[in-house]
Amino acid sequence: MGEFDLIHRYFQRPVRRAALGVGDDCALLQPAAGCQIAVSSDMLVQGRHFFPDADPRQLGHKALAVNLSDLAACGAQPLAFTLALALPDADAAWLEPFAQGLLALADAHGCELVGGDTTRGPRNICITVFGEVPLSGGRSQALLRSGAQPGDDLYVSGTLGDARLALEAIGGQWKLPPDLFARAAARMHRPDPRVALGQALRGLAHAAIDISDGLLGDLGHVLTASGVGARLDATTLATLLMCQGPALDAVVPKAHQLHCVLAGGDDYELAFTAPVAARAAIDMAARACQTPVRRIGSITAETGAKVVDGQGHAIRGRWPSFDHFS
Amino acid sequence: MGEFDLIHRYFQRPVRRAALGVGDDCALLQPAAGCQIAVSSDMLVQGRHFFPDADPRQLGHKALAVNLSDLAACGAQPLAFTLALALPDADAAWLEPFAQGLLALADAHGCELVGGDTTRGPRNICITVFGEVPLSGGRSQALLRSGAQPGDDLYVSGTLGDARLALEAIGGQWKLPPDLFARAAARMHRPDPRVALGQALRGLAHAAIDISDGLLGDLGHVLTASGVGARLDATTLATLLMCQGPALDAVVPKAHQLHCVLAGGDDYELAFTAPVAARAAIDMAARACQTPVRRIGSITAETGAKVVDGQGHAIRGRWPSFDHFS
């Protein structure tokens, strides 16, 4: 199968919203009047972001999901994406399920594949995703990292830390009961980007971020950009693992569970801040898009992030953000 | 140097036209009213598109140039780009000149770096580039592959085949005189994307394409998309090598020179078609953007591409397009 057959067979589909899709030198997007285009790019490298024997269908899903999560974090509505793909060979047994996993998630979010590139090389998946963010009265409605204010509530969506637990179990660090492992592994393999929540938070949240590199590390970007600090409630954090409970406690120490929540990484959830007055609206927004959110603390004028126990005492720990080069 | 230091030091610069650049979950582009966004993505893999010891400054230039060439082919004005970069390590001696080569070309075209990703992995450079194409009376002014009409003149910009000659010389196939080799190698290492020409051809050309995979192969996409054929004049083609002349003839057979012109690849030039009535306007447009163009044949109702000699006799040959998977 040649390069053009490959593109045609697996990746060329009629577009509905874009003005021009796969098959020319460029794709053409027609943004709605009064909208900005949000853009994000993520590269997944074999051996680094996924195992060589990763299920290609799950990988197709995840490669787009991690990008959609960035759109979610800025409150954008998905529009289109490009896919650049390096592969050791044009293997139909890999490509077909990869394309299926990718395009099923794309369809679920109305996000069209409009272009890209294919080449031979060590397996590498680079997706660039485009979304629309409305302007209102000339002002962008995008959720940024820089808007957090002292007194804001601090929230996270969904559950945290399970992907890290699954990775550690695969690496032999823990022997999880099979049902727990299956649930944690599903969080690692099939993240569910919080696209609807991100859009629902426009006009409500002051700041938002995708916490895929770990809650504390990514929250740090919000705090720095906003010139504020945060206080996080350890009691609530301890309940954020989806796999929490006696079966997990029997295998994984509580302190390590907290570590997974604070610095696990690979969780495609949103952290966001909103004024106390918006609590009811946030609850309604979360319910409307069927995405659980939890208040885990608050934004402080004093800079830095502090994790405190039920008595308000700071808990010390080292919870580094994921970094590819350190 | 960590991932965020690396981004900050080499790639984070204030944006002028984008609403938001590097440093949040998404970049935000603010397209001009009445414009479409043209998008293209190219991935360059070490060992496939460039040698491990490639000059990083030239590589930075080329990685963006090959993308700008796609914008040129659709007549778009460059706006912004994202860079996703996999590197074996955060090596300042490589990154600094790479960023300089990349950003110098970006500045020359007013094309801002607005976002991307960095990760550890086998060296891989994936750029997605964005440009603006105006609408006129509700119709896109983008140059497409599908507009060629029988009777159109067929043109190419610049010179063709020298990059292939340089590659073959590096591989030991030919021993070129040093000055010839230097000129051919410059064509390979520092392609000059025809951005101004592409925009000048809007409203004049019927169809256009970037011929980086080889003239005949890429022209084939235009012919297929337009449902037409082409007749190419071998006498003119023979003059398209920048390095042509007795010094080259002494080393490389004429038939192989023609092969380099027709199927060399790595030439970031445009092939385009335009009605005969537009000849004077095309000449003026080319002169205005200081980009030489040559008429190399014409579009025919009969499908297929034919290369004919001075007597009108077809020349037979095999001039395959570059394909990563065949």
Contacts between the chains, C-beta under 8 A, distances in Angstrom:
chain1	res1	chain2	res2	distance
A	1	B	325	6.3
A	1	B	326	7.9
A	2	B	323	4.8
A	2	B	325	5.4
A	2	B	326	3.9
A	3	B	323	4.7
A	3	B	324	4.9
A	3	B	325	4.7
A	3	B	326	7.0
A	4	B	323	7.1
A	6	B	325	6.0
A	19	B	36	5.7
A	19	B	140	6.1
A	20	B	140	7.8
A	20	B	142	7.3
A	20	B	144	7.4
A	23	B	145	7.8
A	23	B	225	7.6
A	24	B	74	6.7
A	24	B	144	5.6
A	24	B	145	5.3
A	24	B	146	7.8
A	24	B	225	7.8
A	25	B	40	6.3
A	25	B	70	4.4
A	25	B	71	7.9
A	25	B	73	3.8
A	25	B	74	5.1
A	25	B	145	7.4
A	25	B	208	7.8
A	25	B	209	6.1
A	25	B	210	5.2
A	26	B	38	3.9
A	26	B	39	5.9
A	26	B	40	4.5
A	26	B	70	5.5
A	26	B	71	6.3
A	26	B	73	7.3
A	26	B	74	4.3
A	26	B	76	6.4
A	26	B	131	7.2
A	26	B	142	7.3
A	27	B	38	7.2
A	27	B	39	4.7
A	27	B	40	7.3
A	28	B	36	4.7
A	28	B	37	7.1
A	28	B	38	5.7
A	28	B	39	7.6
A	28	B	74	7.6
A	28	B	133	6.7
A	28	B	140	6.3
A	28	B	142	5.7
A	29	B	36	6.4
A	29	B	37	4.3
A	29	B	38	8.0
A	29	B	39	6.3
A	30	B	36	5.5
A	30	B	37	7.9
A	31	B	31	5.4
A	31	B	37	6.3
A	33	B	33	7.3
A	36	B	19	5.7
A	36	B	28	4.7
A	36	B	29	6.4
A	36	B	30	5.4
A	36	B	31	8.0
A	37	B	28	7.1
A	37	B	29	4.3
A	37	B	30	7.9
A	37	B	31	6.3
A	37	B	37	6.3
A	37	B	130	7.9
A	38	B	26	3.9
A	38	B	27	7.2
A	38	B	28	5.7
A	38	B	29	8.0
A	39	B	26	5.8
A	39	B	27	4.7
A	39	B	28	7.6
A	39	B	29	6.2
A	39	B	80	7.6
A	39	B	82	6.2
A	39	B	114	6.5
A	39	B	115	6.0
A	39	B	128	7.9
A	39	B	130	7.3
A	40	B	25	6.3
A	40	B	26	4.5
A	40	B	27	7.3
A	40	B	82	7.8
A	40	B	115	6.3
A	41	B	82	4.2
A	41	B	83	7.7
A	41	B	84	4.8
A	41	B	115	6.0
A	41	B	116	5.0
A	41	B	117	5.2
A	41	B	126	7.5
A	41	B	128	6.2
A	42	B	84	7.1
A	42	B	117	5.2
A	43	B	84	4.0
A	43	B	85	7.5
A	43	B	86	5.9
A	43	B	117	4.8
A	43	B	119	5.5
A	43	B	121	7.8
A	43	B	124	7.3
A	43	B	126	6.2
A	45	B	86	5.2
A	45	B	119	5.6
A	45	B	120	7.4
A	45	B	121	3.4
A	45	B	122	7.4
A	45	B	124	7.5
A	46	B	121	7.8
A	47	B	121	7.2
A	48	B	86	7.9
A	48	B	119	6.1
A	48	B	120	5.9
A	48	B	121	5.1
A	49	B	119	7.3
A	70	B	25	4.4
A	70	B	26	5.5
A	71	B	25	7.9
A	71	B	26	6.3
A	73	B	25	3.9
A	73	B	26	7.3
A	74	B	24	6.7
A	74	B	25	5.1
A	74	B	26	4.3
A	74	B	28	7.6
A	76	B	26	6.4
A	80	B	39	7.7
A	82	B	39	6.1
A	82	B	40	7.8
A	82	B	41	4.2
A	82	B	128	5.7
A	83	B	41	7.7
A	84	B	41	4.8
A	84	B	42	7.1
A	84	B	43	4.0
A	84	B	126	4.8
A	84	B	128	7.7
A	85	B	43	7.5
A	86	B	43	5.9
A	86	B	45	5.2
A	86	B	48	7.9
A	86	B	124	6.4
A	89	B	325	7.3
A	90	B	325	4.2
A	114	B	39	6.5
A	115	B	39	6.0
A	115	B	40	6.3
A	115	B	41	6.1
A	116	B	41	4.9
A	117	B	41	5.2
A	117	B	42	5.2
A	117	B	43	4.8
A	117	B	126	7.8
A	118	B	324	6.4
A	118	B	325	7.3
A	119	B	43	5.5
A	119	B	45	5.6
A	119	B	48	6.1
A	119	B	49	7.3
A	119	B	324	4.7
A	120	B	45	7.3
A	120	B	48	5.8
A	120	B	324	4.6
A	120	B	325	6.4
A	121	B	43	7.8
A	121	B	45	3.4
A	121	B	46	7.8
A	121	B	47	7.2
A	121	B	48	5.2
A	121	B	122	7.3
A	121	B	124	6.8
A	122	B	45	7.4
A	122	B	121	7.3
A	122	B	122	4.3
A	122	B	124	7.5
A	124	B	43	7.3
A	124	B	45	7.5
A	124	B	86	6.4
A	124	B	121	6.8
A	124	B	122	7.5
A	124	B	124	5.0
A	124	B	126	7.7
A	126	B	41	7.5
A	126	B	43	6.1
A	126	B	84	4.8
A	126	B	117	7.8
A	126	B	124	7.7
A	126	B	126	3.8
A	128	B	39	7.9
A	128	B	41	6.2
A	128	B	82	5.7
A	128	B	84	7.7
A	128	B	128	4.0
A	130	B	37	7.9
A	130	B	39	7.3
A	131	B	26	7.2
A	133	B	28	6.7
A	140	B	19	6.1
A	140	B	20	7.9
A	140	B	28	6.3
A	142	B	20	7.3
A	142	B	26	7.3
A	142	B	28	5.7
A	144	B	20	7.4
A	144	B	24	5.6
A	145	B	23	7.8
A	145	B	24	5.3
A	145	B	25	7.4
A	146	B	24	7.8
A	208	B	25	7.8
A	209	B	25	6.1
A	210	B	25	5.2
A	225	B	23	7.6
A	225	B	24	7.8
A	323	B	2	4.8
A	323	B	3	4.6
A	323	B	4	7.1
A	324	B	3	4.9
A	324	B	118	6.4
A	324	B	119	4.7
A	324	B	120	4.6
A	325	B	1	6.3
A	325	B	2	5.4
A	325	B	3	4.7
A	325	B	6	6.0
A	325	B	89	7.3
A	325	B	90	4.2
A	325	B	118	7.2
A	325	B	120	6.4
A	326	B	1	7.8
A	326	B	2	3.9
A	326	B	3	7.0
